[in-house]
């Protein structure tokens, strides 16, 4: 999950997901609402082929920007 700029809240959560099987956003939202606090529930789910990782295998959140990450 990463934050994207928002004019009202400053930043909102967005989830980048790699899907093994098709699933709709409503199901993902429902599942997140059951497990997370309301302010942590992603406002959008972006499906990507793979997540950008560095040589150590750590997630590179700075590359998850919609305009720069080619998986969107």
Buried (B, 14 or more C-beta within 10 A) or exposed (E): BBEBEEEEEEEBBBBBBEEEEEEEBEEBBEEBEEEEEEEEBBEEBBBBEEBBEEEEEEEEEEBBEEEEBEBE
